Amino acid sequence: MRHTISVMVKNQSGVLSRVSNLFSARGYNIDSLVVGITDDPKVSRMTIVVKGDDRVIDQVEKQLNKLVDVIKVVDLTKDDFIGRDLALIKVKAEAHNRSQVMEIAQCFDGKIVDVALKSFIIEVTGKESKINAMVELLKNYGILEMVRTGEVAISRGKKVAEEAETKVKMKAGKAGQSNL
Amino acid sequence: MAKPKLKTGAQMVVDVLLSEGVDIAWGVTGGAILPVYDALYLNRDKIRLIDTRHEQGAVHMAEGYAKSTGKVGVCVVTSGPGATNIVTGLADAYMDSVPLVAITGQVPTSLIGTDGFQEADVVGITRSCTKHNYLVKSIQELPQIMRDAFFIARSGRPGPVLVDIPKDIAAASAEVEIPGKSSIPLSKFVPTPDMNEIDKMGELLKQAKRPLIYAGGGVINAGAAEDLYKFARKTNIPVTLTLMGLGSYPASDRQFIDMLGMHGSYRANMALTHCDLLIAIGSRFDDRVTGKLSEFSPHSKKIHIDVDPTSIGKNVRVDAHVLGDMRFILKELTKRAGSKDYDAWYDELDGWNHKHPLGYKQDPKGKTLPQFAIDEIFRITKGDAYVATEVGQHQMWAAQYYRFNKPRRWITSGGLGTMGFGFPAAIGVAFAHPNATVVDIAGDGSFQMTLQELAIVKQYDLNVKTIVINNKFMGMVKQWQDLFFDKRYAATSIPAQPDFVKLADAYGIKGLRAETPKETKEVLEEALTKKGPYLVDVAVDEEEHVYPMVPAGGAVKDIVLSKEHDRQKAMEERAKGPKKTTQIHL
């Protein structure tokens, strides 16, 4: 099963190496790993998508918590969370199908951020499934190049990751039912 | 608040060492570590700096010191090859949870990343074999890093921490306050125990009819041997120990039923298989103990007391677990536990022991058996020595036949199984306990890996008795080749050996040799009772195998009890016909 895990880490050099080293050394399967700064300059936040059964995910969380630089580990999968991926897609756009490509971009709420004679670059954000769907459609026109960030995630409602219990026995939170 | 004094980085390092109670360190000098060594030299009346013949010797000495005292062992080496030479020791300390702080010199900050002379990415190389590591980037952060390093090394589950210090930072001067404590909270390493789980354990204890305590190295690391003893004696529950746990419960006590696992006794392994409540205390369900997981202790409920959350449920699912300070948890559990009689259970245990006890038969006119030699060491030292071992058959026999009543006397490399560990580790023990008798039970293969440290034994006149159990083979591997590879001795025979007596003499140490059982008795009597270092070469029968043996990946029912038993099983297997796949877990 796919798990989205949010990890708060100290913003020290080598932290990213340490986390990825942990995963590769123990043979866990990372689907994606995104890291960036937070509003606190001393803290960075990672979103890691990992595939595994309950036992593997349990070990992943505990092993991460063991690292000195890790502040908090939260498995967002069990609760309601918002996950977003960002993609920049350079797609072929010939004279005869340019408007179709633009329409597809519009349907998916994508923005055209680069216009060239025979290509566009479309910037799109959204759930991974939405981006996957758009990519599938654009393949028909010819994708020249593509780059994706991988999923960043945050829990819904008032619950803040810092306050979340470390070893997850999360109660089913129904805060803010919107599904944007 | 007075302004902090102007000091060099090296002096700050020494200041933290002194305030952490360090009075000895081991290492080999070199260019990048010169400033630190200079500061240590200026403080040589407070910290002894032992320079060894190889950095691997230094790190294992620090390990032996730490294992036999519970204090943090310190080793200080230079950059590049100096640092890479301690990687084995760090990995060993990591696997066996030994508190170490390793200080490595590094090229000056301006040269980092330029493939400088004796430069190595030590932090990258040791990332997966240290509890944590640091590359110091500025002199301002150096004192806090040193303070944190000691805290991390000894807190919760102990382990090795490496601090990589560039030469220019060690040589620079600044006015930086030496912090009084670590910047990391203790709660990072020691969880708060869940009292509900302790209550749950108390309930499970009440219902058990055949309980078994399975205690490991964690008891020794926690300093909880006394609490374990009180718990076991109040509850009257039998105790089995892992290799790393030996000495945490007195072997002479009637409740002790030997070591369990791959080379544990028949009684202990049967107890494991037939118990209805398995109480794991400071042990980690290692594969050498569990064998085939699907058939491991199938009828028991399991409870687990540990300080490291990653050990819970990693290999084996447990029914209740408590994380936290073991002494506190054991005290609480002892309060909730009652005293029961388990007469029927003890009868069963006695029965198994009677059926297949540990033992050997020494023919006084035959070849010396390694088990006999080790038994003699036990007898002559009255079970009271510090005993280090190398890795292999002799290690298993030492675990079986040297019965420890106190913790921190048994100094062995369990998790990593590092050949060449024992001799330098014994040296480290001798520095910690200069008046004790320190024995290194060594195989001839292992001893030749780190014997250069004989120079240290001589230089400091240490009371280290190295007993080489010499079968001219890599015994344990030969045993596997006998059992699984049709006696194809690939790279296990060691015919070209030094004359160990002449070698000892060359180092200025007393050397003795024994070729017969009678000579063995005499030679060991002298070496173990007279003061001073000894190197003893005991020729033993190379055909001996360590039994019992639960084959790797096998279940307790696959246990092999003797050579005859093994031959019988092999015939039965052949009668069954060809197998589809041969799975060998090594």
HADDOCK unambig.tbl for C-alpha pairs under 7 A between the chains (distance, minus, plus):
assign (segid A and resid 18 and name CA) (segid B and resid 127 and name CA) 6.93 0.50 0.50
assign (segid A and resid 59 and name CA) (segid B and resid 310 and name CA) 6.21 0.50 0.50
assign (segid A and resid 59 and name CA) (segid B and resid 314 and name CA) 6.70 0.50 0.50
assign (segid A and resid 62 and name CA) (segid B and resid 309 and name CA) 6.25 0.50 0.50
assign (segid A and resid 62 and name CA) (segid B and resid 310 and name CA) 5.30 0.50 0.50
assign (segid A and resid 63 and name CA) (segid B and resid 310 and name CA) 6.02 0.50 0.50
assign (segid A and resid 68 and name CA) (segid B and resid 132 and name CA) 6.80 0.50 0.50
